[in-house]
């Protein structure tokens, strides 16, 4: 049964991931193999959504997190290509999840409204501080994506948010060290969106398994 649910969630996640890439990709950017990149985003989103369903403690958790991993897959593939994390994806996801989490929290559902707000402020605020301190190293798109991750994962508690943040910063640090070791200058930069996507995906797998 879990395999069937995984296949269903995988198909839905793939569709959302591809749609997210098509909607989010800036129209003014050079379209380098757009179909291939959209397919890649869909494949990654499908694999993540299907795996979430297979390992989830409850299917509603996977259903709640599937759109997030689709947005992460789209943003994580668009950022390296264009240098932009599309507002049309992050704003729409932030609005939709804010309404869903608020409604669920007010109704006494299983999501933690307070922790979601703290996660948004903590993760988004941390990257906002970095963006102000190092404008060339962090963009506002990164800040918005971090805020989205903090909001959604925070609804399951602060542990998934901390895990996502640790994964993103650790991945970025390792990649930066490898970039320097390859001979790149200190002014060389890496897009942080893919590392936020990886961290958010790792945090999602923790959130989907939490029993309390």
C-alpha positions as a printed Julia matrix, in Angstrom:
212×3 Matrix{Float64}:
  0.0    0.0     0.0
  2.8    2.42    0.83
  4.36   1.78   -2.56
  1.09   2.72   -4.27
  0.79   5.86   -2.17
  4.4    6.66   -2.99
  3.73   6.3    -6.71
  0.65   8.54   -6.48
  2.48  11.2    -4.48
  5.45  10.91   -6.82
  3.29  11.58   -9.87
  1.67  14.56   -8.2
  5.0   15.92   -7.02
  6.51  15.57  -10.49
  3.63  17.53  -12.0
  3.95  20.26   -9.37
  7.72  20.46   -9.75
  7.57  20.83  -13.52
  4.74  23.34  -13.29
  6.63  25.3   -10.67
  9.69  25.51  -12.91
  7.65  26.65  -15.93
  5.79  29.27  -13.9
  8.83  30.46  -11.98
 11.46  30.6   -14.71
 12.02  34.29  -15.61
 10.78  34.96  -19.12
 13.64  37.39  -19.83
 16.34  34.87  -19.0
 18.07  32.9   -21.76
 16.19  29.64  -22.05
 18.93  27.05  -22.07
 17.38  23.59  -22.57
 14.21  24.65  -20.67
 12.41  21.35  -21.24
 15.3   19.4   -19.76
 15.47  21.63  -16.68
 11.72  21.52  -16.17
 11.91  17.75  -16.42
 14.73  17.67  -13.91
 12.75  19.76  -11.44
  9.77  17.47  -11.92
 11.88  14.35  -11.46
 13.44  15.64   -8.24
 10.09  16.8    -6.88
  8.47  13.48   -7.79
 11.17  11.42   -6.1
 11.01  13.57   -2.96
  7.21  13.57   -2.75
  7.02   9.83   -3.33
  9.69   9.14   -0.72
  7.91  11.38    1.79
  4.74   9.33    1.35
  6.61   6.05    1.79
  8.34   7.05    5.04
  5.67   9.33    6.53
  4.15   8.68    9.93
  0.83   9.91    8.47
 -0.09  10.55    4.84
 -1.47  14.02    5.58
  2.07  15.06    6.5
  3.36  14.01    3.09
  0.43  15.75    1.39
  1.17  18.94    3.33
  4.88  18.87    2.5
  4.66  17.74   -1.14
  4.02  21.27   -2.49
  6.98  22.54   -0.46
  9.43  20.05   -1.97
  8.04  20.88   -5.42
  8.8   24.57   -4.83
 12.23  23.65   -3.48
 13.0   21.54   -6.56
 11.91  24.35   -8.89
 13.76  27.11   -7.03
 16.83  24.94   -6.55
 17.13  24.42  -10.3
 16.16  27.94  -11.39
 18.62  29.77   -9.12
 21.84  28.29  -10.61
 20.53  28.94  -14.12
 19.35  32.54  -13.72
 20.75  33.77  -10.39
 17.17  34.43   -9.28
 14.78  32.69   -6.89
 11.39  33.61   -8.38
  9.11  35.72   -6.2
  6.06  34.34   -7.97
  6.78  30.94   -6.4
  7.95  32.01   -2.94
  5.21  34.61   -2.45
  2.45  32.26   -3.61
  3.73  29.42   -1.41
  4.17  31.71    1.6
  0.63  33.02    1.26
 -0.93  29.59    0.76
  0.95  27.96    3.62
  0.37  30.91    5.96
 -3.39  30.62    5.43
 -3.37  26.83    5.82
 -1.22  26.83    8.96
 -3.14  29.69   10.56
 -6.51  28.07    9.86
 -5.31  24.72   11.18
 -3.77  26.27   14.28
 -6.89  28.26   15.12
 -9.03  25.18   14.61
 -6.88  23.22   17.07
 -5.33  20.98   14.43
 -2.0   19.16   14.63
  0.13  22.02   13.26
  1.95  24.39   15.61
  1.12  27.98   14.63
  3.51  29.53   17.15
  6.47  27.38   16.13
  5.72  28.12   12.46
  5.94  31.86   13.16
  9.16  31.38   15.11
 10.63  29.24   12.32
  9.8   31.86    9.73
 11.3   34.67   11.79
 14.38  32.7    12.85
 15.43  31.19    9.51
 14.29  34.09    7.37
 15.71  36.6     9.85
 19.08  34.84    9.98
 19.47  35.04    6.21
 18.2   38.62    6.19
 21.01  39.53    8.58
 23.52  37.8     6.3
 22.07  39.59    3.27
 22.55  42.97    4.94
 26.06  42.06    6.11
 27.19  40.48    2.82
 24.92  41.8     0.03
 26.89  40.06   -2.72
 26.79  36.73   -0.94
 23.08  36.5    -0.13
 20.04  37.79   -1.99
 16.52  38.58   -0.9
 15.28  35.58   -2.86
 17.29  33.39   -0.51
 15.74  35.19    2.46
 12.2   34.57    1.2
 12.88  30.91    0.46
 14.38  30.46    3.94
 11.32  32.14    5.46
  9.07  29.72    3.57
 11.06  26.73    4.78
 11.01  28.03    8.35
  7.26  28.62    8.22
  6.3   25.23    6.81
  8.72  23.06    8.76
  8.17  25.11   11.89
  4.55  23.96   11.86
  5.95  20.54   12.83
  8.3   21.95   15.48
 11.63  23.74   15.48
 13.8   20.63   15.06
 13.05  20.33   11.34
 13.83  24.03   10.89
 17.17  23.67   12.67
 17.94  20.6    10.56
 17.11  22.46    7.34
 19.25  25.44    8.35
 22.19  23.24    9.36
 21.98  21.28    6.12
 21.86  24.43    3.99
 24.75  26.18    5.72
 26.87  23.04    5.92
 26.31  22.25    2.25
 27.11  25.82    1.25
 30.26  25.85    3.36
 31.55  22.57    1.91
 30.81  23.72   -1.63
 32.59  27.04   -1.02
 35.66  25.25    0.29
 35.71  22.98   -2.75
 35.3   26.0    -5.02
 38.29  27.71   -3.43
 40.32  24.5    -3.56
 39.61  24.27   -7.29
 41.44  27.54   -7.81
 38.54  29.98   -7.9
 39.19  33.41   -6.45
 37.74  34.61   -3.17
 35.27  36.8    -5.07
 33.71  33.75   -6.7
 30.19  33.09   -5.49
 27.81  30.16   -5.45
 24.0   30.36   -5.66
 22.62  29.49   -2.23
 19.21  28.39   -3.5
 20.22  24.78   -4.2
 21.62  24.41   -0.68
 18.45  25.86    0.83
 16.51  23.34   -1.25
 18.65  20.47   -0.02
 18.37  21.59    3.6
 14.62  22.04    3.26
 14.24  18.57    1.79
 16.24  17.02    4.65
 14.14  18.92    7.17
 10.98  17.72    5.44
 11.97  14.08    5.93
 12.41  14.75    9.63
  9.08  16.57    9.84
  7.2   13.8     8.08
  8.47  11.26   10.62
  7.85  13.21   13.85
  5.17  11.57   15.94
  4.58  14.54   18.21
